[in-house]
Amino acid sequence: MYGVCGCCGALRPRYKRLVDNIFPEDPEDGLVKTNMEKLTFYALSAPEKLDRIGAYLSERLIRDVGRHRYGYVCIAMEALDQLLMACHCQSINLFVESFLKMVAKLLESEKPNLQILGTNSFVKFANIEEDTPSYHRSYDFFVSRFSEMCHSSHDDLEIKTKIRMSGIKGLQGVVRKTVNDELQANIWDPQHMDKIVPSLLFNLQHVEEAESRSPSPLQAPEKEKENPAELAERCLRELLGRAAYGNIKNAIKPVLIHLDNHSLWEPKVFAIRCFKIIMYSIQPQHSHLVIQQLLSHLDANSRSAATVRAGIVEVLSEAAVIAATGSVGPTVLEMFNTLLRQLRLSIDYALTGSYDGGALSLGLGAKIIKEHEERRFQEAVIKTIGSFAGTLPTYQRSEVILFIMSKVPLPSLHHPAEPGRTGENRNRLTQIMLLKSLLQVSTGFQCSNMMSALPSSFLDRLLSTALMEDAEIRLFVLEILISFIDRHGNRHKFSTISTLSDISVLKLKVDKCSRQDTVFMKKHSQQLYRHIYLSFKEETNMQKHYEALYGLLALLSIELANEEVLVDLIRLVLAVQDVAQVNEENLPVYNRCALYALGAAYLNLISQLTTVPAFCQHVHEVIETRKKEAPYLLPEDVFVERPRLSQNLDGVVIELLFRQSKISEVLGGSGYNSDRLCLPYIPQLTDEDRLSKRKSIGETISLQVEVESRNSPEKEERVPAEEITYETLKKAIVAPGICVSFCCVFLLRQLSVCVVPLLGRLHLFFFTWGGSAGCTSGTWGSPNGGHPCAAGHSLCASALRVGQLPTRVRRPGFEPWTFHVVGGCSIH
């Protein structure tokens, strides 16, 4: 019966007759519009017939494609497009299946025109918002086919461009159709992202090829619209902009793989461009996920060539700066930890010549490590650390500074020195690289409170590296200190050491020393002075070191100085002049001249800052005398490319020197502490020196206890102290008996190399009667071994002076004692 109906046109179903009527006899005439309107009206009136209309149109299109009747194919697709735009009923799902089947048929064709036609129809369909969801529709074929079109290599350049653009538009349509519909196929699955993202990047990669064509000015706008690179970038931005939190990883991983496979890290231009697109396209709160992906990829490529790692680090630098404007999240310290770890690995690679950390492998598969490439990678890491730290808020920057400083190896304190020459080189290079990183982070660091900017834990570790033998390390430490102290941008004004007659030309920015700064200097000034003083005495100092030391002294005078600090700094510089004059260190002639010249430059600066006329006059007179008789003692002759020195510095007359007595006299008349100015500066020992030189109680034969008065903070009157020797204690003890355990707090300061010194006062407190556990009050003892609380002879020994120690360790009527020294050895 169906065959009979097929032969007789009048008996055929109405929807078939309406479909047939839209096709003209000559395909050149195009779609019959009046009949198309009838078909559309019929589809809207009888939506249940829509699926049959679609199936019949699909049947005709497949037949026309097979017969190469491409004119009718175009008419069929036009009709399908109009029906899709007009019908939004619930039955459209079945019609869409027929539509997608016809689009797939066109995309499978080898004809570029048919591929482009199918793509355009699919894009129109993708822009339609469907009222009812589809549970079973799949776009796998379209993703694969459109991705393949993006990689078209057609011989004709124009056709190739059109096919690639059609592929990009098709992928864009798939993304739009599926990304916001949870019931659709998940386009974020790796199987789809691994095709979509590389296809877009492939077209972005050929932007140079598109730009190499130089169209005429009239054709330029049209050419720009037809540029696959711009279309791919637009599509990639749209894709990433729609990515949710859980989809970022799947979208970024194909980018990293593509850059690896095509070796695009080494030129790094394209890689940076890609990640700039990514960082500006994703939602700001997801930025830290991209940083995490880059860090993980850097770790995964830790054994790759240095050029590859350097490219990843520079991309990370660009991405991190952009991410800092949004949200970096918990990845701040993680990022710095990864970069510092890569820095250490690079140092190991350069020293050992192998990625395995051992000896250089001579096998055929061994990679050749080039030291200059590793150095370039290290510089890239340091630059990245600095650029990213510069975008962080102050509190995070402080944490980063402490974190980096904790990684600096200090063999003298916390880290055992690595044995062998390789270990020494590794430690030295690690110290240099980490201090370079720290200098990058500290540059431009602004903190109003020096106590928080330079906490004790950080300052101790930093200054412990200031006295190392390596001149380069010492220079980095000085520059780091200058970066922290300079809070008003005065640093560059002291880059040249000179004796200006009027410092107003420097236009210095000077503020009054705050209370917090005063507290900081009271706590750390002697430590700073000592390291500055010992830095002056280093034989390996060069002009850069003296310039850094001069800048540090000048900035201390401007940023952190009150009257007491100024007095101490003047004493320090006069002590440096004595070092050059006495020359106990056997310094070279250049170093001695440099010390004389630097002292003249600093005192010239400080005299004009204090504005004391008599002080300024004395400094001016000495400088003028030097200009006439000994110009080699002034910075203008010393700190130049070819220093003009004198070979004989032993006969420096007093008129060429700044006299401490004269300076104390003129400044004392202006309200400064003349007594303190008269005292020569003597450096104090720090904790690390005491730890390294202090002997245990068991090794010490004699303990000399000294009590210092509080009258003068620098040079106090010495009170002779009683000598308590091992023999004295041994004679005082007759037999084992009552035990007194006591705790002492010894505050050490410098006396001599062979004697264990005591700083301040010896505090004794909480002496406990050993034979009575129930007693809590401190006592010296009780008659006949009785309970000390029952006896009336208790002596509380809280904070006893050394001078109050009993001269006899056994008193009449008391049992003998055994001393147990807490933290030391016990003496019986």
Secondary structure, DSSP 8 states (H G I E B T S, - for coil): -HHHHHHSGGGS-HHHHHHHHTS-SSGGG---HHHHHHHHHHHHH-GGGHHHHHHHHHHHHHHHHHTT-HHHHHHHHHHHHHHHHH--STTHHHHHHHHHHHHHHHHHSS-HHHHHHHHHHHHHHHT---SS--SS---HHHHHHHHHHHT---SSHHHHHHHHHHHHHHHHHHHHHHTT-TTS--TTSHHHHHHHHHHHHHHHHTHHHHHHS---TTTHHHHHHT-HHHHHHHHHHHHHHT--GGGHHHHHHHHHHHHHHTT-TTT-HHHHHHHHHHHHHS-GGGHHHHHHHHHHHHHHTTTS-HHHHHHHHHHHHHHHHHHHTS--GGGHHHHHHHHHHHHHHHHHHHHHSSTTSSS---STT-----HHHHHHHHHHHHHHHHHHHTTS-HHHHHHHHHHHHHHS--TTTTS---SHHHHHHHHHHHHHHHHHHHHHHHTT---S-HHHHS-HHHHHHHHHTTT-S-HHHHHHHHHHHHHHH--SS-GGGGSS----S-GGGG--------HHHHHHHHHHHHHHHHHHHHHHT-TT--HHHHHHHHHHHHHHHHHS--HHHHHHHHHHHHHHHHHHHH-TT---HHHHHHHHHHHHHHHHHHHHHHT-HHHHHHHHHHHHHHHHH-GGGSHHHHSSSS----S--TT--GGGS--HHHHHHHHHTTTS-HHHHHS-------HHHHHHH---TTT-SEE---EE-SS-SSS--EE----EEHHHHHHH--SS-EEEEEEEEEE---S-SSS---EEEEEEEEEEETT-TT--S--S--BTT--TTTSS-----TT--GGGS-S-S--TTB--EEEEETTS-EE-
